[in-house]
Amino acid sequence: MLLDIVRRLHWLAVDKERGLRNQDDVQADLDGALERLEEIFEEIRHQAVQVSPSTESLGESSSESEPASEPLSEPSVEDTGPGAGPGD
C-alpha cells in the first residue's frame, strides 16, 4: 500500500512536469496522495507504540530470569595468531 502511494506520487509528479494533464487536477491528486501518505505514517506511528501481549510477557520474564549463558570470553593469543582468521 505504501509503495503504491509512492509510485502514484511519482507518476503524478511526472504528469505535472510534462504537462500531460490539467495542472489543477494533478495538484489535487498530488495533495490527496500526500494526505493518504500522512495517514499511513500516522497508522505506522500508532502501531509502533502499541505493546502487544506477547511483548509484555517477554519483558516480564526476562527481568525475572537469569542469563541463559555465560558471556563470551576474549580470544586468546593462540586464537588470533597467523592462520586463525579469514584470508590467512
C-alpha positions in Angstrom: 0.0 0.0 0.0 2.8 2.4 0.9 4.7 1.6 -2.2 1.6 2.1 -4.3 1.1 5.6 -3.0 4.8 6.4 -3.6 4.5 5.2 -7.1 1.4 7.2 -7.6 3.1 10.3 -6.3 6.0 9.7 -8.7 3.7 9.4 -11.8 1.6 12.4 -10.7 4.8 14.4 -10.5 5.8 13.2 -13.9 2.4 14.1 -15.4 2.6 17.6 -13.8 6.2 18.1 -15.1 5.3 17.0 -18.6 2.1 18.9 -18.7 0.1 15.9 -19.8 -2.9 16.7 -17.5 -4.5 19.8 -16.2 -2.2 21.3 -13.6 -5.0 21.9 -11.1 -6.3 18.3 -11.4 -2.8 16.9 -11.0 -2.1 19.1 -8.0 -5.4 18.0 -6.4 -4.4 14.4 -6.9 -0.9 15.0 -5.5 -2.5 16.7 -2.4 -4.8 13.7 -1.9 -2.0 11.2 -2.3 0.2 13.1 0.1 -2.7 13.2 2.6 -3.1 9.5 2.3 0.7 9.0 2.8 0.5 11.0 6.0 -2.4 8.9 7.2 -0.3 5.7 6.6 2.6 7.2 8.5 0.3 8.1 11.4 -1.0 4.5 11.4 2.6 3.2 11.5 3.4 5.5 14.4 0.3 4.4 16.2 1.1 0.7 15.8 4.8 1.2 16.7 3.9 2.4 20.2 1.4 -0.3 20.9 2.6 -3.0 23.3 1.4 -6.5 22.2 0.6 -9.1 25.0 3.5 -11.3 23.8 5.9 -8.4 24.1 4.7 -7.7 27.6 5.2 -11.3 28.7 8.7 -11.4 27.2 9.7 -8.2 29.1 8.4 -9.6 32.4 10.0 -13.0 32.1 13.4 -11.6 31.0 13.7 -9.4 34.0 12.9 -12.2 36.4 15.2 -14.9 34.9 18.9 -15.4 35.0 21.0 -15.1 31.8 20.9 -18.3 29.7 24.6 -18.5 29.1 28.0 -17.2 30.2 29.3 -14.1 28.4 31.7 -14.7 25.7 35.4 -14.5 26.7 38.0 -12.5 24.8 40.0 -14.6 22.2 43.3 -15.8 23.5 46.7 -15.1 21.8 46.6 -18.5 20.2 43.2 -17.8 18.6 44.4 -14.6 17.0 47.8 -15.7 15.6 48.6 -16.2 11.9 46.2 -18.6 10.2 43.5 -18.1 12.7 41.3 -15.7 10.7 39.8 -15.5 7.3 42.3 -14.8 4.5 45.2 -16.2 6.4 
